[in-house]
Amino acid sequence: MAQLSVRAAAIDYSRTGVAWQAGPGRIYDALAEDVVATPGVDWSGRTVLDVGAGTGAAGRAVARAGGRTVAVDAAPGMLAAAHPRPPSLVADARALAVGSRTMDGYVAAFCLNHLTEPAHALEEARRVVRPGDPIVVSAYAIDDDHPVKAAVEGAAAEVGWRPPAWVAAMRRDAIPILATPQGASAVGLQAGLREVRTARLEVPFPHLSPVELVEWRLGMAQMAPFVLGLAPDGRRALVRRSLERLGPAAAPLVRRIVVLWGRS
């Protein structure tokens, strides 16, 4: 993704802020637990760089696993919405503004899939992490989808929403790179990671209601700034129309993700 697109995405994520935790947060908190629970990785006692930290899902999971984090995100509004808020800095994943070999670990949960050259970010991860320490990355699998995505985007389009240009670029040029175990493994090897492993996981969310599924999509960075500009009646109408388009028999959500891990 071009640098301009990364900046545009960061602006929309920053504007999303607290809306993220109110909608997508309930899903990403659970996904982060699975990412941090990567087999063979012990976070206990480590100072871990949480890249693309957002509102802190992976950082909280690392803390529960006994580590502590320094949060990095290109979107200051996301960092400001984190609770609890760890030490944090605003930076690009490809230029971390962190000293070489100063971190005991690195996690990037659903961040590097925004980049068309994720190996460059992993090379930067190798720079800041001490030799032999863990580097863990997650991304969306190529078949990760649910009808609520099209339902909400279709309903929003009816009232004037248009997808930001960075979304189309990310979906076309960036997401497919890490979207299979084979592709993710190739990126890890290209970046010089050692002991590279990958896994494809399916994480079910059978407890989420159709309304909660709609709220997930309304809180995403490509949608939330538009939704925040609606009057309360307009927002309620958008939820109703999204539910109509989704239908009463929507399948339960299952997120399909790819996890890549290795050592610096």
C-alpha positions as a printed NumPy array, in Angstrom:
array([[  0.   ,   0.   ,   0.   ],
       [  1.367,   3.389,  -0.894],
       [  2.535,   5.642,   1.917],
       [ -0.362,   8.02 ,   1.202],
       [ -2.834,   5.161,   1.703],
       [ -1.235,   4.215,   5.009],
       [ -1.574,   7.795,   6.208],
       [ -5.198,   7.907,   5.069],
       [ -5.946,   4.662,   6.912],
       [ -4.269,   6.005,  10.058],
       [ -6.493,   9.092,   9.943],
       [ -9.649,   6.985,   9.73 ],
       [ -8.484,   4.641,  12.476],
       [ -7.653,   7.631,  14.65 ],
       [-11.119,   9.096,  14.093],
       [-12.634,   5.725,  15.023],
       [-11.146,   5.718,  18.546],
       [-13.644,   4.61 ,  21.193],
       [-16.117,   3.38 ,  18.556],
       [-13.713,   0.512,  17.888],
       [-13.962,  -0.934,  21.363],
       [-17.734,  -0.546,  21.379],
       [-18.112,  -2.719,  18.269],
       [-15.115,  -4.573,  16.81 ],
       [-13.421,  -4.75 ,  20.207],
       [-15.501,  -7.669,  21.408],
       [-14.208,  -9.698,  18.456],
       [-10.601,  -8.527,  18.382],
       [-10.149,  -9.05 ,  22.122],
       [-10.988, -12.723,  21.632],
       [ -8.83 , -13.066,  18.516],
       [ -5.875, -11.526,  20.359],
       [ -6.085, -14.236,  23.   ],
       [ -5.614, -16.894,  20.316],
       [ -2.743, -14.985,  18.709],
       [ -0.907, -14.49 ,  22.001],
       [ -1.495, -18.148,  22.938],
       [  0.753, -19.233,  20.052],
       [  2.281, -22.611,  20.978],
       [  5.825, -22.489,  22.308],
       [  5.855, -18.732,  22.971],
       [  6.288, -17.705,  26.604],
       [  5.551, -14.014,  27.178],
       [  6.176, -14.12 ,  30.911],
       [  8.527, -11.385,  32.086],
       [  9.06 , -10.007,  28.59 ],
       [  8.784,  -6.418,  27.404],
       [  6.888,  -6.826,  24.144],
       [  6.396,  -4.323,  21.349],
       [  2.705,  -4.382,  20.397],
       [  2.631,  -3.022,  16.834],
       [ -0.662,  -1.812,  15.429],
       [ -1.798,  -1.911,  19.036],
       [ -5.068,  -0.085,  18.46 ],
       [ -7.12 ,  -0.019,  21.649],
       [ -4.87 ,  -2.644,  23.227],
       [ -6.355,  -6.098,  22.564],
       [ -3.026,  -7.893,  22.071],
       [ -1.372,  -5.877,  24.837],
       [ -3.99 ,  -6.944,  27.367],
       [ -3.572, -10.569,  26.261],
       [  0.204, -10.29 ,  26.691],
       [ -0.315,  -8.817,  30.159],
       [ -2.536, -11.734,  31.127],
       [  0.248, -14.032,  29.909],
       [  2.707, -12.341,  32.26 ],
       [  4.378,  -9.833,  29.946],
       [  4.26 ,  -6.075,  29.57 ],
       [  3.944,  -4.055,  26.4  ],
       [  4.985,  -0.898,  24.656],
       [  2.163,   0.025,  22.27 ],
       [  2.859,   1.332,  18.772],
       [  0.268,   2.545,  16.305],
       [  0.142,   5.015,  13.436],
       [ -3.259,   6.215,  14.719],
       [ -2.995,   8.268,  17.923],
       [ -6.752,   8.223,  18.398],
       [ -6.682,   4.451,  18.788],
       [ -3.874,   4.572,  21.333],
       [ -5.758,   7.224,  23.297],
       [ -8.816,   4.94 ,  23.535],
       [ -6.855,   2.042,  25.082],
       [ -7.693,   1.019,  28.633],
       [ -5.527,   0.439,  30.503],
       [ -3.096,   2.524,  28.463],
       [  0.471,   1.152,  28.37 ],
       [  3.531,   3.215,  27.391],
       [  2.91 ,   4.078,  23.765],
       [  4.283,   5.866,  20.739],
       [  2.934,   6.883,  17.35 ],
       [  4.956,   5.252,  14.588],
       [  4.757,   3.32 ,  11.33 ],
       [  5.376,  -0.431,  11.54 ],
       [  8.18 ,   0.026,   9.012],
       [  9.978,   2.695,  11.089],
       [  9.425,   1.918,  14.751],
       [ 11.45 ,   4.687,  16.433],
       [ 12.638,   2.081,  18.957],
       [ 16.246,   1.235,  19.744],
       [ 17.83 ,  -1.836,  18.178],
       [ 17.673,  -5.021,  20.241],
       [ 15.771,  -3.357,  23.074],
       [ 12.624,  -5.542,  23.092],
       [ 12.084,  -9.076,  24.383],
       [  9.32 ,  -9.819,  21.901],
       [  7.058,  -8.462,  19.183],
       [  3.395,  -8.974,  18.352],
       [  1.441,  -7.447,  15.459],
       [ -2.193,  -8.538,  15.545],
       [ -3.978,  -7.763,  12.255],
       [ -1.673,  -4.877,  11.442],
       [  0.851,  -5.973,   8.808],
       [ -1.95 ,  -7.108,   6.496],
       [ -2.395,  -3.388,   5.76 ],
       [  0.991,  -3.336,   4.008],
       [  1.966,  -4.411,   0.513],
       [  5.508,  -5.184,   1.733],
       [  5.008,  -6.782,   5.158],
       [  8.512,  -8.291,   5.01 ],
       [  9.91 ,  -4.776,   5.469],
       [  7.976,  -4.454,   8.734],
       [  9.253,  -7.852,   9.868],
       [ 12.82 ,  -6.791,   9.089],
       [ 12.178,  -3.819,  11.367],
       [ 10.824,  -6.241,  13.972],
       [ 14.062,  -8.208,  13.788],
       [ 15.999,  -4.985,  14.337],
       [ 14.255,  -4.065,  17.58 ],
       [ 13.921,  -7.565,  19.093],
       [ 16.82 ,  -9.262,  20.814],
       [ 18.265, -12.322,  19.043],
       [ 16.247, -15.455,  19.662],
       [ 13.185, -13.671,  21.045],
       [  9.679, -14.254,  19.624],
       [  7.975, -12.393,  16.789],
       [  4.275, -13.174,  16.269],
       [  2.031, -11.767,  13.525],
       [ -1.586, -12.443,  12.616],
       [ -3.653, -11.654,   9.528],
       [ -7.01 , -12.507,   8.024],
       [ -7.253, -15.753,   6.074],
       [ -8.145, -15.626,   2.412],
       [-11.566, -17.161,   3.121],
       [-12.424, -14.958,   6.105],
       [-15.86 , -13.581,   5.297],
       [-19.398, -13.282,   6.647],
       [-22.624, -11.969,   5.065],
       [-22.806,  -9.118,   7.592],
       [-19.911,  -7.386,   5.821],
       [-21.835,  -6.991,   2.572],
       [-25.095,  -6.278,   4.42 ],
       [-23.699,  -3.339,   6.377],
       [-21.709,  -1.906,   3.48 ],
       [-24.749,  -2.168,   1.213],
       [-27.018,  -0.479,   3.75 ],
       [-24.487,   2.296,   4.352],
       [-24.061,   2.856,   0.621],
       [-27.8  ,   3.501,   0.377],
       [-27.379,   6.534,   2.654],
       [-24.223,   7.929,   1.105],
       [-21.252,   5.972,   2.459],
       [-18.456,   5.29 ,   0.032],
       [-15.497,   3.063,   0.911],
       [-12.279,   5.017,   1.423],
       [ -9.666,   4.483,  -1.279],
       [ -7.275,   2.85 ,   1.181],
       [ -9.78 ,   0.043,   1.812],
       [ -9.895,  -1.02 ,  -1.821],
       [ -6.091,  -0.855,  -2.003],
       [ -5.705,  -2.935,   1.149],
       [ -8.177,  -5.588,   0.049],
       [ -6.676,  -5.85 ,  -3.415],
       [ -2.95 ,  -5.433,  -2.822],
       [ -2.158,  -6.142,   0.831],
       [ -4.494,  -8.621,   2.514],
       [ -3.789, -11.557,   0.136],
       [ -0.052, -11.537,   0.927],
       [ -0.384, -12.956,   4.461],
       [ -3.747, -14.637,   3.914],
       [ -2.481, -18.225,   3.595],
       [ -0.013, -20.16 ,   5.744],
       [  2.198, -20.611,   2.688],
       [  2.213, -16.919,   1.866],
       [  2.828, -15.895,   5.468],
       [  5.68 , -18.383,   5.77 ],
       [  7.291, -16.991,   2.62 ],
       [  7.134, -13.471,   4.056],
       [  8.698, -14.599,   7.325],
       [ 11.549, -16.317,   5.524],
       [ 12.047, -13.321,   3.247],
       [ 12.386, -11.118,   6.334],
       [ 15.022, -13.418,   7.813],
       [ 13.021, -14.869,  10.693],
       [ 14.331, -18.113,  12.16 ],
       [ 12.223, -21.163,  13.117],
       [  9.305, -19.869,  11.024],
       [  5.965, -21.546,  11.647],
       [  2.425, -20.752,  10.579],
       [ -1.071, -21.89 ,  11.437],
       [ -4.559, -21.287,  10.134],
       [ -7.125, -20.917,  12.926],
       [-10.896, -20.778,  13.025],
       [-12.3  , -18.782,  15.949],
       [-16.075, -19.116,  16.459],
       [-18.329, -16.445,  17.948],
       [-21.637, -18.305,  18.347],
       [-22.837, -15.965,  21.099],
       [-22.936, -12.807,  18.984],
       [-26.409, -11.618,  18.032],
       [-27.228, -10.115,  14.622],
       [-27.211,  -6.646,  16.221],
       [-23.75 ,  -7.267,  17.666],
       [-22.545,  -8.431,  14.269],
       [-23.821,  -5.223,  12.709],
       [-22.173,  -3.148,  15.459],
       [-18.883,  -4.903,  14.685],
       [-18.976,  -3.652,  11.122],
       [-20.215,  -0.163,  12.016],
       [-17.209,   0.27 ,  14.305],
       [-14.597,  -0.617,  11.688],
       [-12.282,   2.191,  10.63 ],
       [-13.61 ,   2.348,   7.072],
       [-17.143,   2.832,   8.402],
       [-16.994,   4.445,  11.857],
       [-16.108,   8.015,  10.781],
       [-19.16 ,   8.033,   8.486],
       [-21.426,   6.535,  11.155],
       [-20.241,   9.029,  13.768],
       [-21.487,  11.804,  11.481],
       [-25.049,  10.462,  11.407],
       [-27.818,  11.785,  13.607],
       [-29.111,   9.253,  16.198],
       [-32.208,   8.518,  14.092],
       [-30.031,   8.   ,  11.033],
       [-27.784,   5.581,  12.875],
       [-30.751,   3.573,  14.148],
       [-32.159,   3.428,  10.638],
       [-28.816,   2.187,   9.341],
       [-28.789,  -0.611,  11.924],
       [-32.349,  -1.61 ,  10.97 ],
       [-31.562,  -1.622,   7.264],
       [-28.374,  -3.623,   7.847],
       [-30.368,  -6.219,   9.77 ],
       [-32.937,  -6.377,   6.962],
       [-30.21 ,  -6.998,   4.408],
       [-28.541,  -9.576,   6.654],
       [-31.773, -11.516,   7.174],
       [-33.01 , -13.401,  10.234],
       [-31.123, -16.631,   9.522],
       [-27.566, -15.289,   9.457],
       [-24.941, -17.93 ,  10.161],
       [-22.884, -17.584,  13.341],
       [-19.63 , -15.727,  12.89 ],
       [-16.412, -17.712,  12.488],
       [-13.221, -15.681,  12.01 ],
       [-10.551, -17.381,   9.946],
       [ -7.045, -16.139,  10.593],
       [ -3.418, -16.957,   9.848],
       [ -0.746, -16.728,  12.534],
       [  2.951, -16.474,  11.688],
       [  5.63 , -16.837,  14.313],
       [  9.363, -17.153,  14.467],
       [ 12.435, -15.779,  16.194],
       [ 14.632, -12.804,  15.502]])
